[in-house]
Amino acid sequence: MAIKGLGIDEFKEILKENLTPAKAISSPEHLKGRQKVLTQIDRSFNSQGKHIFIYGDRGVGKTSLAQTAAFLQQSADSSPILVTCGGAPFLSTVRDAVRSALPAGNATSQKKVEHKLKAGVGGFGYDFTRTLTSGVVPPVESINDAIHLLKFVGECHSKEPVIIFDEFDQLADDAQKKACAEVIKQVSDQAVKVRFILCGIGTSLEDLIGVHLSTGRYLSPVPLERLTQDARWEIIKAAAKAVGVTVATNFLMRIGQISDGFPSYVHLMGEQLLWTMFDDDEVTGHCQQRHFAQGVGLAVKEAETTLKIIYEKATQKHSDTYQEVLWALADKHSLRRQTTEVYEKSYLPIMAERHGRKTLSKRVFSDRLNKLKTAGHGEIVVPKGAGWYEFKENIVRGYVRLRAENDGVHLGAEGYA
């Protein structure tokens, strides 16, 4: 208990409130660096019949943005509806959303819904009314069924209901994308009183909607980029201030560089750094090098298991020489890099600091880099033209940087996006 004036319970509560590496954010005061995007979404929702599509890299914060925007747009009489497109038919996902809109277990709320339905709101029939008030959502077998149920949500859930469809990229089947596109179109054309926020991993709206871009006029595309350095620093500074300590600029810079702009890494490193300060034997109000180093080590242990598996599979052969090749590719700000540039600008400087380690020739280095794209190494990188490579998933770059930092290798020093 080395942070003056804080007991364990109070410290844990403050930490839980300010740093959430494993949970999506849903409040604007904790969503750092996204105010411009929230403003864009607010203005798009001001246009009748418009819905939102957020897309970007895995781990860049799409769900946090969607939930925060949804809570800002959703009327105060209820909470937004969140469903996941986990590979099921899209009409089944609509049914899930309607089921979530039902006031389960709340007799008073059920009575209000029943009263509205029996009063003829929305033109719902007797059988439909009886089915829904009993807590059962009928099967959704057509677009018309989906629209009929969404009208119920619009009339009976709240004044301004918002539905989040997360993991849209899981809809790999073109027929399911077509069904989604048609539902969006009909909701807008028929002035159904619900708004959608869709989220998916992708580099463009075309990646996700494909041939159904006729839906584009109903969708406001929101490409989500990595956090700026200022936003990365703000997350750490706000948490540190809340517990009454300071983190010097050099440590903020390192956290920002290692994270590569992915908020989960910033939250994870900040959380572990503050724990090391709290666990110190001496009362401290300032982050020191030992806290930072210990925090990085703990962050490696606490990082997402799938990232560890990807990393280990890629680097398991040839006495860790693949590890240093991977570190070199993760250096610098550019996502797509050319072999010679990686070797000369990153690998050789790294190896100059790795005393006792054998430096690979450029030919062997190139061979190692090329093999990292194969199944035997987990396809951790992908080719982008002759001699050009990038990580298959950009979020993996941050984990690679974290592992390198834990071994005393500082990557990403130029990363001031």
C-alpha positions in Angstrom: 0.0 0.0 0.0 2.6 2.5 -1.2 0.3 5.2 -2.6 -0.4 7.7 0.2 -3.9 8.0 1.5 -5.3 5.0 -0.5 -6.4 1.7 0.9 -6.8 -1.4 -1.3 -10.5 -1.2 -1.7 -10.5 2.5 -2.8 -7.6 1.9 -5.1 -9.3 -1.0 -6.8 -12.5 1.0 -7.3 -10.6 4.0 -8.9 -8.6 1.7 -11.1 -11.7 -0.2 -12.2 -13.4 3.1 -13.1 -10.5 4.5 -15.1 -8.8 1.6 -16.8 -10.7 -1.2 -18.6 -8.4 -3.3 -20.8 -10.9 -6.1 -21.0 -14.2 -4.2 -21.1 -15.7 -1.8 -23.7 -16.2 1.8 -22.6 -19.7 3.3 -22.6 -19.2 6.8 -21.2 -17.7 9.8 -23.1 -15.6 11.0 -20.1 -13.6 7.8 -20.3 -13.5 7.5 -24.1 -10.3 9.5 -24.8 -9.5 10.9 -28.3 -12.8 10.2 -29.9 -14.7 13.4 -29.5 -14.6 14.4 -33.2 -16.0 11.0 -34.1 -18.7 11.2 -31.5 -19.7 14.6 -33.0 -19.7 13.1 -36.5 -22.0 10.3 -35.3 -24.3 12.8 -33.5 -24.7 14.8 -36.7 -25.3 11.8 -38.8 -28.1 10.7 -36.4 -29.7 14.1 -36.9 -30.4 13.1 -40.4 -33.7 11.1 -40.6 -33.3 7.5 -41.7 -29.5 7.5 -41.2 -27.6 4.7 -39.4 -24.0 4.3 -38.5 -21.3 1.8 -39.6 -18.1 1.8 -37.6 -15.2 -0.2 -39.1 -11.5 -0.6 -38.5 -8.8 -2.9 -37.1 -9.5 -5.5 -34.4 -8.9 -4.0 -31.0 -9.0 -0.3 -32.2 -12.0 0.5 -30.0 -15.1 0.0 -32.3 -17.3 -1.5 -29.6 -16.4 1.2 -27.1 -17.2 3.9 -29.6 -20.4 2.2 -30.5 -21.6 1.8 -26.9 -20.7 5.3 -26.0 -22.4 6.8 -29.0 -25.4 4.6 -28.4 -25.8 5.8 -24.8 -25.6 9.4 -26.0 -28.3 8.8 -28.6 -30.5 6.4 -26.8 -33.3 8.2 -24.9 -33.0 8.1 -21.1 -36.1 5.9 -20.6 -34.1 2.7 -21.4 -30.7 1.4 -22.4 -29.3 0.6 -25.9 -29.7 -2.9 -27.3 -26.5 -4.8 -28.0 -26.4 -8.0 -30.1 -23.6 -9.8 -31.8 -23.6 -11.1 -35.4 -21.9 -14.4 -34.3 -22.3 -16.2 -37.6 -26.0 -16.8 -37.2 -28.5 -15.7 -40.0 -29.0 -11.9 -39.8 -32.8 -12.3 -39.3 -32.1 -14.4 -36.2 -29.9 -11.6 -34.9 -32.8 -9.2 -35.4 -34.9 -11.6 -33.3 -32.2 -11.5 -30.6 -32.4 -7.8 -30.6 -36.2 -7.8 -30.2 -35.8 -10.4 -27.4 -33.4 -8.0 -25.6 -35.9 -5.2 -25.9 -38.5 -7.1 -24.0 -38.8 -6.1 -20.3 -37.9 -9.6 -19.0 -38.9 -10.2 -15.4 -40.3 -6.8 -14.8 -44.1 -7.0 -14.3 -44.7 -3.3 -14.3 -42.8 -2.8 -17.5 -44.6 -5.7 -19.1 -47.9 -4.2 -18.2 -46.9 -0.9 -19.9 -46.0 -2.8 -23.0 -49.2 -4.8 -23.0 -51.2 -1.6 -22.5 -49.5 0.1 -25.5 -50.0 -3.0 -27.7 -53.7 -3.4 -26.8 -54.2 0.3 -27.4 -53.4 -0.4 -31.0 -50.0 1.3 -31.2 -48.3 0.3 -34.4 -51.3 -1.7 -35.6 -50.3 -4.9 -33.9 -52.8 -7.8 -33.9 -54.2 -9.7 -30.9 -52.0 -12.8 -31.4 -48.9 -10.7 -31.8 -49.7 -8.8 -28.7 -50.3 -11.9 -26.6 -47.1 -13.6 -27.8 -44.9 -10.6 -27.0 -46.4 -9.8 -23.7 -45.8 -13.4 -22.6 -42.1 -12.8 -23.3 -41.9 -14.9 -26.5 -40.5 -13.5 -29.8 -42.0 -15.2 -32.9 -39.7 -16.6 -35.5 -38.3 -14.1 -38.1 -38.7 -15.7 -41.4 -38.8 -12.7 -43.8 -37.8 -9.1 -44.1 -41.4 -8.2 -43.4 -41.3 -10.1 -40.2 -38.2 -8.3 -39.1 -39.7 -4.9 -39.9 -42.9 -5.7 -38.0 -40.9 -6.7 -34.9 -38.6 -3.7 -35.2 -41.7 -1.5 -35.3 -42.6 -3.0 -32.0 -39.2 -2.1 -30.6 -39.7 1.4 -31.9 -43.1 1.8 -30.2 -42.6 0.0 -27.0 -38.9 -0.2 -26.0 -38.2 3.5 -25.5 -38.7 7.0 -27.1 -35.5 6.7 -29.2 -34.2 3.1 -29.3 -30.7 2.4 -30.6 -29.6 -1.2 -31.6 -25.9 -2.1 -31.9 -25.1 -5.0 -34.2 -21.5 -5.9 -33.3 -19.0 -8.1 -35.2 -20.8 -7.6 -38.5 -17.7 -9.1 -40.2 -18.9 -12.5 -39.0 -21.6 -12.3 -41.6 -19.4 -14.0 -44.3 -22.4 -15.2 -46.3 -23.4 -12.7 -49.0 -27.1 -13.7 -48.6 -26.9 -12.5 -44.9 -25.3 -9.2 -45.9 -28.1 -8.8 -48.4 -30.7 -9.4 -45.7 -29.1 -6.8 -43.5 -29.0 -4.3 -46.3 -32.6 -4.8 -47.0 -33.6 -4.5 -43.3 -31.7 -1.2 -43.1 -33.4 0.1 -46.3 -36.9 -0.8 -45.1 -36.3 0.6 -41.6 -35.3 3.9 -43.2 -37.9 3.9 -46.0 -40.8 3.0 -43.6 -39.6 5.5 -40.9 -39.4 2.7 -38.3 -38.4 4.5 -35.0 -35.1 2.6 -34.4 -31.5 3.5 -35.2 -28.7 1.1 -35.9 -25.0 1.2 -35.1 -23.1 -1.6 -36.9 -19.5 -2.5 -36.2 -17.1 -4.7 -38.1 -13.4 -5.4 -38.8 -12.5 -4.1 -42.2 -10.6 -1.4 -44.1 -13.6 0.0 -46.0 -17.4 -0.2 -46.0 -17.1 -2.0 -49.3 -15.2 -4.8 -47.5 -18.1 -5.4 -45.2 -21.3 -4.6 -47.3 -19.8 -5.7 -50.6 -22.2 -5.6 -53.5 -25.0 -4.1 -51.4 -23.6 -0.6 -51.4 -27.0 0.7 -52.6 -27.6 0.7 -48.8 -24.8 3.3 -48.6 -27.1 6.3 -48.6 -28.7 5.0 -45.4 -25.3 4.5 -43.7 -22.8 7.0 -42.4 -19.4 5.3 -42.6 -17.1 5.8 -39.6 -13.5 4.5 -40.2 -11.9 4.3 -36.8 -8.1 4.9 -36.7 -5.6 4.2 -34.0 -5.5 6.6 -31.0 -3.3 9.7 -31.3 -0.4 10.0 -29.0 -2.2 12.8 -27.0 -5.2 10.5 -26.4 -2.9 7.6 -25.3 -1.2 9.9 -22.8 -4.5 11.3 -21.6 -5.8 7.9 -20.6 -2.7 7.3 -18.4 -2.7 10.8 -16.9 -6.3 10.7 -16.0 -6.0 7.4 -14.2 -2.8 8.5 -12.4 -4.4 11.7 -11.3 -7.4 9.8 -9.9 -5.1 7.8 -7.6 -3.0 10.8 -6.7 0.3 10.0 -8.5 2.2 11.3 -11.6 3.7 9.5 -14.6 6.6 11.4 -16.2 6.5 12.3 -19.9 9.2 9.7 -20.8 7.0 6.9 -19.5 3.9 8.3 -21.2 5.9 8.3 -24.4 7.0 4.7 -24.1 3.5 3.5 -23.3 2.1 5.4 -26.3 4.8 4.0 -28.6 4.5 0.4 -27.4 0.7 0.5 -27.6 0.8 1.4 -31.3 -2.4 3.3 -30.8 -4.6 0.4 -29.6 -6.5 1.5 -26.5 -6.5 -2.0 -24.9 -2.7 -1.9 -24.6 -2.7 1.6 -23.1 -5.3 0.5 -20.5 -3.4 -2.7 -19.8 0.0 -1.1 -19.3 -1.5 1.8 -17.2 -3.3 -0.7 -15.0 -0.3 -2.8 -14.4 2.0 0.2 -13.9 -0.2 1.6 -11.2 -0.5 -1.8 -9.4 3.3 -1.9 -9.2 3.4 1.5 -7.6 0.7 0.5 -5.2 2.6 -2.7 -4.3 5.9 -0.8 -3.7 7.5 -1.2 -0.3 8.1 2.6 -0.2 5.4 5.2 -0.3 5.6 6.9 -3.7 3.8 9.5 -5.7 5.9 9.4 -8.9 6.4 6.5 -11.4 10.0 5.3 -11.5 11.9 3.1 -13.9 11.4 0.0 -11.7 7.6 0.6 -11.7 7.6 0.9 -15.5 9.7 -2.2 -16.1 7.7 -4.3 -13.7 4.4 -3.0 -15.2 5.5 -4.0 -18.7 6.4 -7.5 -17.4 3.0 -7.9 -15.8 1.3 -6.6 -18.9 2.9 -9.3 -21.0 1.5 -11.9 -18.6 -1.9 -10.4 -18.5 -2.2 -9.8 -22.3 -4.8 -11.5 -24.4 -4.1 -15.3 -24.7 -4.7 -15.4 -28.4 -2.0 -12.8 -29.0 0.4 -14.9 -27.0 -0.4 -18.0 -29.0 0.1 -16.1 -32.3 3.4 -14.8 -31.1 4.7 -18.1 -29.8 3.8 -19.9 -33.0 5.6 -17.3 -35.1 8.8 -17.3 -33.1 9.2 -20.9 -31.9 12.0 -22.0 -34.2 15.7 -21.3 -34.8 16.7 -20.2 -31.3 14.5 -17.1 -31.3 16.0 -15.5 -34.3 12.5 -15.1 -35.6 11.6 -13.1 -32.6 14.1 -10.3 -33.5 13.0 -10.4 -37.2 9.4 -9.9 -35.9 10.5 -7.0 -33.6 12.2 -5.3 -36.6 9.0 -5.4 -38.6 7.0 -4.0 -35.7 9.4 -1.0 -35.4 8.7 2.4 -37.0 5.3 3.9 -37.6 4.5 2.6 -41.1 2.3 -0.5 -41.2 3.6 -1.7 -44.6 7.4 -2.0 -44.9 10.0 -3.1 -47.4 12.5 -5.9 -46.6 15.7 -3.8 -47.1 14.3 -0.9 -45.1 13.3 -3.2 -42.3 16.7 -4.9 -42.3 18.8 -1.7 -42.4 16.7 0.7 -40.4 15.4 -1.6 -37.7 17.0 -5.0 -37.6 20.6 -4.0 -37.6 20.1 -1.2 -34.9 18.2 -3.8 -32.8 21.0 -6.3 -33.1 23.7 -3.7 -32.3 22.1 -3.6 -28.8 21.7 -7.3 -28.5 25.1 -8.3 -27.2 26.0 -12.0 -27.6 23.3 -12.5 -30.3 24.2 -13.5 -33.8 23.2 -11.0 -36.5 21.6 -12.6 -39.5 22.8 -11.8 -43.0 20.3 -9.9 -45.2 19.6 -13.1 -47.2 18.8 -15.2 -44.1 16.8 -12.3 -42.6 14.8 -12.0 -45.8 14.2 -15.8 -45.7 13.0 -15.6 -42.1 10.7 -12.7 -42.9 9.2 -14.5 -45.8 8.6 -17.7 -43.8 6.6 -15.6 -41.2 3.8 -15.5 -43.8 3.5 -19.3 -43.9 1.1 -21.5 -41.9 4.0 -23.0 -40.0 4.5 -19.6 -38.4 0.8 -18.8 -38.0 0.7 -16.5 -41.0 1.5 -13.6 -38.7 2.5 -11.4 -41.6 1.2 -11.0 -45.1 3.0 -10.1 -48.3 2.1 -6.7 -50.0 4.0 -6.9 -53.2 7.5 -8.1 -53.9 9.6 -7.6 -50.8 6.8 -5.7 -48.9 5.2 -7.0 -45.7 2.8 -6.0 -43.0 1.1 -7.7 -40.0 -1.9 -9.8 -40.8 -3.6 -8.0 -37.9 -2.3 -4.7 -36.8 -3.2 -5.3 -33.2 -0.5 -8.0 -33.1 2.1 -5.2 -33.7 1.4 -3.8 -30.3 1.9 -7.2 -28.6 5.2 -7.6 -30.4 6.3 -4.2 -29.2 5.3 -5.2 -25.7 7.3 -8.4 -25.8 10.3 -6.5 -27.2 10.1 -3.9 -24.5 10.0 -6.7 -21.9 13.4 -7.9 -23.3 14.9 -4.4 -23.2 14.3 -3.5 -26.9 12.6 -0.1 -27.4 10.4 -0.1 -30.6 8.3 2.6 -32.2 10.3 5.6 -31.0 9.1 7.6 -34.0 5.5 6.8 -33.5 3.8 10.1 -33.1 0.6 9.6 -35.1 
